[in-house]
């Protein structure tokens, strides 16, 4: 019976990208493989980097990335295990599920071949699989060939060296770019990019980011939560642009509408309890105070005492004179996050990355309708606008 030729491609895939996919496809066609099984590692024997994705997310991203290639499969043989995973253990388990006549081609980088005799039970491993070593510019081919000869003579290893055109994409660079709010488009499939964004992967977050997010998911409407996450994301982007701490900006953006959905009577009670100045506009709509109330609730419930973060939450609705750059960032991010659809929002989005002050002025000029319909304008807003105009003149 003639068995199948199956490629095995292991790795952290953190995240999987076009370099991985191109490598797999090139080897599949070069060696006429029947299929390639991608196996994201579970708990790797080496230390994970600080912003690594967990094994479930890495598996899901691999599934998304390979879904449009019928020759590609993804196995959870490692990600569902809790103990440290080694290649020899995975191959043993895999072979138990396959006919004896199937031939396994283990795809790895040439760098790994140079260290193969340091792997767990490598003498057994080389008898179970055929290796395909993908080489690239920069690899010492003489050293590689010497190592291949040594492993072949000593252990009967079968190792094919395959030259793959260079594709300068790395998971490390992708993680760095995500954390720095730089584009990763065209480095990996769009489905994987969307997954990374939706899960907030590879970004350094405030220590209490996920604690607050968990509370918001339980108590906030889906529409408000979507806006909140959009504001956090936009605040982070603006912070990177203006050289402000992106972790603080994102966290303040996440918390900015913490009190937004409090009912009228509770809001009035909080305004009184926290001694918040009762501006006349509160008579029409006390919910306008949700920024100040939210800052106090965040402080009390989560023991947050960083005043730069609290001020950004506090003043995001009607502003304040002498606002910090962080506060202006959250104020503006709330207006222009990607879910906003009001007239002229694109003008504000473009302006926001040129001048925060000009964006604040432009929005408030557009917002004159509130003066006309009787809602009025908070005194803080008037003072903020006056201050910005005076600074522009000086």
C-alpha positions as CSV (number, residue, x, y, z in Angstrom):
1,X,0.0,0.0,0.0
2,X,1.3,3.4,-1.0
3,X,1.0,5.9,1.8
4,X,0.6,9.6,1.8
5,X,3.4,12.2,2.1
6,X,2.5,14.5,4.9
7,X,4.4,17.6,5.8
8,X,4.6,18.6,9.5
9,X,5.2,22.2,10.2
10,X,5.5,23.1,13.9
11,X,6.1,26.4,15.5
12,X,4.8,29.0,18.0
13,X,3.0,30.8,15.1
14,X,2.8,33.9,17.3
15,X,1.3,35.0,15.1
16,X,1.3,33.0,11.9
17,X,2.1,35.1,8.8
18,X,2.7,35.0,5.1
19,X,6.3,33.8,5.6
20,X,5.0,30.6,7.2
21,X,2.4,30.1,4.5
22,X,4.8,30.7,1.6
23,X,7.3,28.4,3.1
24,X,4.7,25.6,3.5
25,X,3.4,26.0,0.0
26,X,6.8,26.1,-1.6
27,X,7.8,22.8,0.2
28,X,4.5,21.2,-0.5
29,X,4.8,21.7,-4.2
30,X,8.6,20.9,-4.3
31,X,8.2,17.6,-2.5
32,X,4.8,16.8,-3.9
33,X,3.3,16.5,-0.5
34,X,-0.4,15.4,-0.1
35,X,-1.0,17.7,2.8
36,X,0.7,19.8,5.4
37,X,-0.3,19.8,9.0
38,X,0.5,23.0,11.0
39,X,1.0,22.2,14.7
40,X,1.1,25.3,16.9
41,X,3.2,24.5,20.0
42,X,1.4,24.2,23.3
43,X,3.7,25.1,26.2
44,X,7.1,25.5,24.5
45,X,10.2,24.4,26.4
46,X,11.7,27.9,26.0
47,X,10.5,30.9,27.8
48,X,7.6,32.8,26.2
49,X,8.0,36.5,25.4
50,X,6.1,39.0,27.6
51,X,3.4,39.7,25.0
52,X,2.8,36.3,23.6
53,X,-0.6,35.0,22.7
54,X,-2.0,32.0,24.5
55,X,-2.1,28.6,22.8
56,X,-5.8,28.8,22.0
57,X,-5.4,32.1,20.2
58,X,-2.4,30.9,18.3
59,X,-4.3,27.8,17.2
60,X,-7.3,29.9,16.1
61,X,-5.1,32.2,14.1
62,X,-3.5,29.3,12.3
63,X,-7.0,27.9,11.4
64,X,-8.0,31.3,10.0
65,X,-4.8,31.7,8.0
66,X,-4.9,28.2,6.4
67,X,-8.6,28.0,5.8
68,X,-8.5,28.8,2.1
69,X,-5.9,26.1,1.2
70,X,-7.4,22.6,1.0
71,X,-3.9,21.1,1.4
72,X,-3.3,22.8,4.7
73,X,-4.6,21.4,8.0
74,X,-4.1,22.5,11.6
75,X,-3.8,20.2,14.5
76,X,-4.4,20.9,18.2
77,X,-2.4,17.9,19.3
78,X,0.0,20.3,21.2
79,X,-2.2,23.2,22.2
80,X,-4.7,21.0,24.1
81,X,-1.9,19.7,26.3
82,X,-1.0,21.4,29.5
83,X,2.6,20.1,30.0
84,X,5.7,21.3,28.2
85,X,5.7,20.0,24.6
86,X,8.6,18.4,22.8
87,X,8.7,17.4,19.1
88,X,9.4,13.7,19.8
89,X,6.3,13.4,22.0
90,X,4.1,15.0,19.3
91,X,5.5,12.8,16.5
92,X,4.9,9.7,18.6
93,X,1.3,10.7,19.2
94,X,0.7,11.7,15.6
95,X,2.1,8.5,14.2
96,X,-0.4,6.5,16.3
97,X,-3.2,8.3,14.4
98,X,-1.8,7.6,10.9
99,X,-1.3,4.5,8.8
100,X,2.2,3.0,9.0
101,X,2.7,3.6,5.3
102,X,2.4,7.4,5.6
103,X,5.7,9.3,5.4
104,X,6.3,12.3,7.5
105,X,8.3,15.3,6.3
106,X,9.2,17.5,9.2
107,X,9.7,21.1,8.0
108,X,12.0,23.3,10.0
109,X,14.5,26.0,9.5
110,X,18.2,25.3,8.7
111,X,19.1,26.9,12.1
112,X,17.2,24.1,13.9
113,X,19.1,21.4,12.1
114,X,22.4,22.9,13.4
115,X,21.0,22.3,16.9
116,X,19.1,19.1,16.2
117,X,21.4,16.9,18.4
118,X,20.3,19.0,21.4
119,X,16.6,18.1,21.0
120,X,15.0,15.6,23.3
121,X,15.4,12.0,22.0
122,X,16.8,13.2,18.7
123,X,18.2,9.8,17.8
124,X,14.7,8.3,17.8
125,X,13.2,11.3,16.1
126,X,15.5,11.1,13.0
127,X,14.3,7.6,12.4
128,X,10.6,8.6,12.5
129,X,10.6,11.6,10.1
130,X,12.3,12.9,7.1
131,X,13.6,16.5,7.6
132,X,13.2,19.3,5.2
133,X,15.6,22.1,6.2
134,X,14.5,25.5,4.8
135,X,17.6,27.6,4.3
136,X,17.8,31.3,3.5
137,X,20.4,34.0,2.9
138,X,22.8,34.4,5.8
139,X,23.0,30.7,6.7
140,X,26.5,29.2,6.7
141,X,25.9,26.5,4.0
142,X,29.2,24.8,4.6
143,X,28.5,24.4,8.3
144,X,25.0,23.2,7.5
145,X,26.1,20.6,5.0
146,X,28.7,19.3,7.5
147,X,26.0,19.0,10.1
148,X,23.7,17.2,7.7
149,X,26.5,14.7,6.8
150,X,27.2,14.1,10.4
151,X,23.6,13.4,11.3
152,X,23.2,11.2,8.3
153,X,26.3,9.1,9.0
154,X,25.8,8.8,12.8
155,X,22.1,8.3,13.0
156,X,20.8,7.5,9.5
157,X,18.9,10.8,9.3
158,X,17.3,11.8,6.0
159,X,17.6,15.6,5.6
160,X,16.8,17.5,2.5
161,X,18.0,21.1,2.3
162,X,15.6,23.3,0.4
163,X,16.5,26.9,-0.5
164,X,13.5,29.3,0.0
165,X,13.5,32.8,-1.3
166,X,13.8,35.4,1.5
167,X,10.6,36.9,2.8
168,X,11.5,39.5,5.4
169,X,8.6,38.9,7.7
170,X,8.9,37.8,11.3
171,X,6.5,37.2,14.1
172,X,8.7,39.2,16.4
173,X,8.5,42.2,14.1
174,X,4.7,41.8,13.8
175,X,4.3,41.8,17.6
176,X,6.5,44.9,17.9
177,X,4.5,46.7,15.2
178,X,1.2,45.9,16.9
179,X,2.4,47.2,20.2
180,X,3.7,50.4,18.6
181,X,0.4,50.9,16.7
182,X,2.1,50.4,13.3
183,X,0.4,48.7,10.3
184,X,0.7,44.9,9.9
185,X,-1.4,44.9,6.7
186,X,0.0,42.6,4.0
187,X,2.3,40.8,6.5
188,X,-0.4,38.2,7.3
189,X,-3.9,37.3,6.2
190,X,-6.6,39.8,6.9
191,X,-8.5,37.3,9.0
192,X,-5.5,37.0,11.3
193,X,-5.1,40.7,11.5
194,X,-8.7,41.1,12.4
195,X,-8.4,38.4,15.1
196,X,-5.4,40.1,16.6
197,X,-7.3,43.4,16.7
198,X,-10.5,41.9,18.2
199,X,-8.5,40.1,20.9
200,X,-6.2,43.0,21.7
201,X,-3.2,40.7,21.3
202,X,0.5,41.7,21.4
203,X,-0.1,45.0,23.1
204,X,1.2,46.1,26.5
205,X,-1.8,46.9,28.6
206,X,-2.4,48.5,32.0
207,X,-2.3,46.1,34.9
208,X,-6.0,46.4,35.5
209,X,-7.1,46.6,31.8
210,X,-8.7,43.2,31.7
211,X,-10.2,43.5,35.1
212,X,-12.1,46.6,34.1
213,X,-12.9,45.2,30.7
214,X,-14.5,42.1,32.4
215,X,-16.7,44.4,34.4
216,X,-17.7,46.5,31.4
217,X,-18.6,43.3,29.4
218,X,-21.0,42.3,32.2
219,X,-22.6,45.7,32.8
220,X,-22.4,47.7,29.6
221,X,-24.6,47.5,26.5
222,X,-23.0,46.0,23.4
223,X,-23.3,49.3,21.5
224,X,-21.6,51.3,24.3
225,X,-18.9,48.6,24.8
226,X,-18.1,48.7,21.0
227,X,-17.7,52.5,21.3
228,X,-15.6,52.2,24.4
229,X,-13.1,49.7,22.8
230,X,-12.9,51.9,19.8
231,X,-12.1,54.9,21.9
232,X,-9.4,53.0,23.8
233,X,-7.9,51.9,20.5
234,X,-8.0,55.5,19.0
235,X,-6.5,56.9,22.3
236,X,-3.6,54.5,22.0
237,X,-2.9,55.5,18.4
238,X,-3.0,59.2,19.2
239,X,-0.8,58.6,22.3
240,X,1.9,56.9,20.1
241,X,1.6,59.8,17.6
242,X,2.0,62.5,20.3
243,X,4.6,60.6,22.3
244,X,2.4,60.1,25.3
245,X,2.2,56.8,27.3
246,X,0.0,54.6,25.2
247,X,-0.8,52.2,28.1
248,X,-2.3,55.0,30.1
249,X,-4.2,56.5,27.1
250,X,-5.7,53.1,26.2
251,X,-6.7,52.5,29.8
252,X,-8.3,55.9,30.2
253,X,-10.1,55.4,26.9
254,X,-11.4,52.0,28.2
255,X,-12.7,53.7,31.4
256,X,-14.0,56.9,29.9
257,X,-17.7,55.9,29.7
258,X,-17.7,53.8,32.9
259,X,-20.7,55.8,34.3
260,X,-22.3,56.6,30.9
261,X,-25.3,54.3,31.4
262,X,-26.2,55.2,34.9
263,X,-29.8,56.3,35.3
264,X,-30.8,59.9,36.0
265,X,-31.6,59.6,39.7
266,X,-28.4,57.6,40.4
267,X,-26.3,60.2,38.5
268,X,-27.8,63.1,40.5
269,X,-27.0,61.1,43.7
270,X,-23.4,60.6,42.6
271,X,-23.0,64.3,41.7
272,X,-24.1,65.2,45.2
273,X,-22.1,62.5,46.9
274,X,-18.8,63.4,45.2
275,X,-19.4,67.1,45.6
276,X,-19.2,67.8,41.8
277,X,-20.0,71.4,40.8
278,X,-23.7,71.4,39.6
279,X,-23.5,73.2,36.3
280,X,-26.8,74.5,35.0
281,X,-26.7,72.1,32.1
282,X,-27.1,69.2,34.6
283,X,-30.7,70.3,35.1
284,X,-31.5,69.3,31.5
285,X,-29.2,66.3,31.4
286,X,-27.3,65.2,34.5
287,X,-25.7,62.4,32.4
288,X,-23.3,65.0,31.0
289,X,-21.4,64.6,34.3
290,X,-20.7,60.9,33.6
291,X,-17.0,61.7,33.1
292,X,-16.5,63.2,36.5
293,X,-18.7,60.6,38.2
294,X,-16.9,57.8,36.2
295,X,-13.5,59.0,37.4
296,X,-14.6,58.8,41.0
297,X,-16.2,55.4,40.6
298,X,-13.0,54.0,38.9
299,X,-10.9,55.4,41.7
300,X,-13.2,53.8,44.4
301,X,-13.9,50.5,42.7
302,X,-10.5,49.7,41.2
303,X,-8.2,51.7,43.6
304,X,-6.9,53.7,40.7
305,X,-5.0,56.8,41.9
306,X,-3.1,58.0,38.9
307,X,-4.5,61.5,38.5
308,X,-3.4,61.8,34.9
309,X,-5.6,58.8,34.0
310,X,-8.4,60.0,36.3
311,X,-8.3,63.5,34.8
312,X,-8.5,62.1,31.2
313,X,-11.7,60.2,32.2
314,X,-13.0,63.1,34.3
315,X,-12.8,65.8,31.5
316,X,-13.5,63.8,28.4
317,X,-17.1,65.1,28.1
318,X,-16.9,68.9,28.5
319,X,-13.2,69.4,28.9
320,X,-11.3,71.6,31.3
321,X,-8.8,74.4,31.1
322,X,-5.1,73.4,31.4
323,X,-5.9,69.9,30.2
324,X,-2.9,67.6,29.8
325,X,-2.1,66.1,26.4
326,X,-3.3,62.8,27.7
327,X,-6.7,64.3,28.6
328,X,-7.0,66.0,25.2
329,X,-6.2,62.7,23.6
330,X,-9.1,60.9,25.3
331,X,-11.4,63.8,24.7
332,X,-10.6,63.7,21.0
333,X,-10.5,59.9,20.7
334,X,-14.1,59.8,22.1
335,X,-15.1,62.0,19.2
336,X,-13.3,60.3,16.3
337,X,-13.1,56.5,17.1
338,X,-13.8,54.4,14.1
339,X,-17.4,53.7,15.0
340,X,-18.4,57.4,14.9
341,X,-20.5,58.3,11.8
342,X,-21.6,61.9,12.3
343,X,-21.2,64.5,9.6
344,X,-17.7,65.9,9.2
345,X,-16.1,63.2,11.4
346,X,-13.5,62.4,8.7
347,X,-12.4,66.0,8.9
348,X,-11.9,65.7,12.6
349,X,-10.0,62.4,12.2
350,X,-7.6,63.9,9.8
351,X,-7.1,67.0,11.9
352,X,-6.6,65.0,15.1
353,X,-3.2,63.8,14.0
354,X,-2.1,67.3,13.2
355,X,-3.4,69.3,16.2
356,X,-5.4,68.2,19.2
357,X,-6.3,71.8,20.0
358,X,-7.5,72.5,16.5
359,X,-9.6,69.3,16.6
360,X,-11.2,70.4,19.9
361,X,-12.0,73.9,18.5
362,X,-13.4,72.4,15.2
363,X,-15.7,70.0,17.0
364,X,-17.0,72.7,19.3
365,X,-17.7,75.0,16.3
366,X,-19.7,72.1,14.8
367,X,-21.4,71.6,18.1
368,X,-23.1,75.0,18.3
369,X,-26.5,73.3,17.7
370,X,-26.5,72.4,21.4
371,X,-26.5,76.1,22.3
372,X,-29.5,76.7,20.0
373,X,-31.7,73.9,21.3
374,X,-31.6,74.9,24.9
375,X,-29.2,72.3,26.3
376,X,-26.5,74.9,26.8
377,X,-22.8,74.5,27.3
378,X,-20.8,73.6,30.4
379,X,-18.7,76.4,31.9
380,X,-15.6,74.1,31.6
381,X,-16.1,73.9,27.9
382,X,-16.3,77.7,27.5
383,X,-13.1,78.1,29.6
384,X,-11.3,75.4,27.6
385,X,-12.2,77.0,24.3
386,X,-11.2,80.5,25.5
387,X,-7.8,79.2,26.7
388,X,-7.1,77.4,23.4
389,X,-8.0,80.5,21.4
390,X,-5.8,82.7,23.6
391,X,-2.9,80.3,23.2
392,X,-3.4,80.3,19.5
393,X,-3.2,84.1,19.4
394,X,-0.1,84.4,21.6
